[in-house]
Amino acid sequence: MPTSRRDWLRTLITAAPAAALTSCVSTGGGIGLDGTGRRNAAKWEFQQRFLASGARFRYNPYGGQGRAWTSSMEYFYRRHRTDPRIGYAVKNLHTGHYHAEHQADRLFMGGSMPKPPIAAMLLEKRQGACSHEEFMHIVQVLDKSVNASWMALHARLTPEDEAAFKWRYRLPHSDILGNQLTPRFYAEFFERCVNYRLAHGSELLLEGMRRDQYGFGRLYLPTHLAYAGGKTGNYGQWDHEALFFYHGATPYAVTLFTSGDFSPGKMNVPLGTMMGGLYREFVG
């Protein structure tokens, strides 16, 4: 125990940053009393670790693009929303309620979808204190989906790191390093980020995913949905998209995975149409 007032103050000041960061892992509802503490700790880490390293984003964030929703899009969506080639989940990230699910626990080849979770795993392993090079690799997998940076992060991680990460944050079944993910896993991953439940990197991950350059779902989200981010992935017959966004004051996730050349020839209008339809039916 501190033996004097001066010792007590010194102990309190020294412990403050650690206590703030520890509050990030608290479980509970959305951004409330304890959530505010988690958010403040994440923003402190963002400033003092990421920005202080000299690493910077390359693009500006963007939200819904407000493209016209046509009757043919509505027909396509209605016809394919129970297609056996796809899986999806629509989740209220504040209440935790799933508004829609279809094959949400099916494993799909992820393409580029594991990149943000792999970045999160390295931030966890480094306790937020990545090198400038590692921070720039994280930026590049989040905003431009650079494969070389993905491999650089992947090489720094082990199956033990993945197991510890998923156990700590109670994430659903998946094989992140093996590139096998589910729609539910991604909805839950977004929930951990948006509610600042990750002990390290939530603010960096959110800001990076807001700058993703390849999203198609945002094309058919209304322009008033300014805070939105996500990730796309494609490889061979698999094409996927996942989004988080705020509808009013409420955060949501829409995650869509497809197989069997659901978007043939990388014509990603089908992905955007399904994302737009899921938003309109279950959120907007």
N, C-alpha and C positions, 0 to 999 in steps of 0.2 A: 504494500500500500504506500502511496506517496506520503512523505513525512512532513511536508509543508505545503502552503498554498501555491508556492512557485512550482514545486514538483508536481502538484495536482494539475496545474494549468499546462505544464509541459507535456504531461501524459495525455491530457485531453486533446491538445493541438496535434500531437503526433498520431493519435488514433483516429482523428476525424476523417481523413481521406479513406483509410481502410474501412471504417465503419460505413461510409457512404457507398463504397463499392460493394460491400457485403450486402447492403440492402437491395442490390439489383436482383438477387436470386430469390427474393421473397415470392411466395405464391399467393394467389388471390384473384380479385377481380381486375378490371381495367385500370386506367390511370386514375387513381384516387389518392388517398393520403399517403399510403406506402408507395404507390405507383409514382407519385410526384418525386419522392426521394430517389427511386430507381432512375427516373428520367434525368434528374439533376446530376446524379453520379455519372450517367452515361454521357451527358453533355460535357461534364468536366473532363472525363477521359478523352473524349473526342478532341477537345481543345489542347489538352496537355500531353497527349500521346500522339494522335494522328497529325493534327495540324502542326504541332511543335516539331514533328519529324521533318517537316518540309514537303511532305507528300501532298498532292492536290488533285482534285477531280478535274476532268478534261471537258465535261459537258454540263449544261444547265439542267435542272430537273424540269419535268413537264407532266401534265395530267391528262384528263380526258380531251379528246380531239373533236368530239361532237359531230362526226359524220352522219349523214342521213341514214335512218333505219327504214328499209324498204319492205314491201309485202313479200318479195321473194326471199329476203333474209329471214323474215319471220317464218315462212313456210319451211325453209331449210332447217332452221332451229327446231321447230316442232317435229319435223320428220326424223331428226337424228338425236334427239335428247336422250333416248334410251338405246342408242346404237351400241352393239356389243363390242365395237372396236374402241370405245372411249370410256374414260372414268373421270368423275369430277366431284368437287365438293364446294359448297357455298357456306361460309361460316361467319357469324357475327363475332368479331374478335373482342367485343366488350363483354357479352354475356356468355360466350362459349357455345351458343346454340348453333347447330347445323341446320340451315334452312333447306338444303338439298344435298343429296348424295346419290351417286350412281357408280358402282364398282370403285368406291373410294379407297378400299384396302387392296386393290389389285396392284401388283408390282409391274412397273413399266421400265423399259430401258430409258434412262434419263436424258441421253444426249448431253446438253450443257447444263441441265437443271441442277446438278450437284455443286456447281461452282459457288453460289452464296453459302450453302451449308459448310462446304470445305473451308471457305474463308472464316466462317464463324468458329469452326473447330480449331484453326490455327490461332485465332485471337484468344480462344479459351486456353490453349496450350501455353501461349506466351503471356497469359494474364494481361492482355491488352498492350504489352510492350514489344511490338514488332519492330524490326529494323525498317529504315526508309525503303529499302528494296522490297521487303515483304509487304509493306503498306501499298507500294505502287503495284505490286502483283495483285493485291486485293482490289484496288481501284479498277484494274484492267479486266479482272474477271467479272466485276459487277457492271461496269458501264458498257464495255465493248466485247465482252465474252471472249477474251484472248486465250487461245488454247495453250500457248507456251507458258503463260502465267498460271493457268490452271495446273499444269504439270509441275511447275515450280512449287506451288503450295502443296499439291498432292504428295510430292516427294518428302515433305517435312512431317508427314503424318503417318501414324500406324493404326492398325485395327484396334489396338488398346485405347488410343486417343478417341477413336470413334465410339467405342463402347462406353467409355467414361462420359463423353459428351451427351450421348443419347440417354444414358441412365440419369445423369444429373438433371436434365431438362425434361425427362419423362416423354420423350419423343416416340412416336409409333414405329412399328416395324419398318425397316428399310435397310439398304446396304449402300451407304453414301459413297464410300471409296470404291465400291464395286459397281456404281452407276445403276442402281436399282431403287426406284423411289415410288411412292404412292401419292395420289391426290390428297389423302388425309395427312400424310407426313408433311406435305408442303403447307397446307392450311395451318397445321400446328406450329411449324417453323415460323411462319409469318406472325402467328399469335405471340410467340416468344419475343420476336423482334419489336413488334408494334407496342407491346405492353412493357418493354424494357425488362424482360425477365432474364435475359442473358447477362451473366456477370461482366462480360467484356464485349464491346464492339457493337451494341445495338444501334447506337446513333450512326456509326460509320456504315453499317450494313443498310440501314434504312435510306440514308442519303445516297449511297452508291446505287441501290436498286431503283431509286427515283430517277436516275440518269440512264437507265438501260436504253440502248439505242434500237432494240429490235422488236419491241412489243407491238402486237397487232390488236389485242383486246382494247387498248386505250383508244383506238380509232373510233370505237362505237360507244365509248363512255361519254356522258355529257361534259361540256366544258367547265361546268361549275365544280366538278370533281378535280380540284387542283392538286391535292396531295394524293399521289398515286405512285406505285412502283411495282417492280416485279422482275420476272425472268422468263425467257423463252429457251426452248431446247429442241434440237432436231438431229436425227441421225438415222439414215436409211428410211425405214417405214414409220418411224416414230416422230411425231411433232407435238410439242407441248407448249402451254403458256400458263403462268400463274401471276395473279395480281393481288395487291392489297391497296385499299383506298378508303377514304373517309366519305361517307354519305351523311351529310350534316355533321354532327359531332360523333357519329358512330363508325368505328373501323370495321371493314369487312375484308374477307378473302374470297376470291374465286380462283380455283385451281382446276386445270383441264389437262389431262394426258390422253394421247391418242396413239393408235397402232394401226397396222394394216393399210398404210398410205391413205389415211383419212383426209390428208391435205396433199393430193398427188402433185408431183413436180414442184414441191415447195410453194404451191399456190396457197398462201396462208389466209386467204379470205375465209375458208371454212373455220379456222381457229378464231379469227376475229368475230365471226358471226355467232359461233357458239358462246364465246365469252360475253358478247353483247346481249344475247338472248337470256343467258343465266342471270345477268345483272337485271334485265328488265322484268323477268318473271319473279325473282326472289329477293331483290333489293330495292330497285327503283320503282 
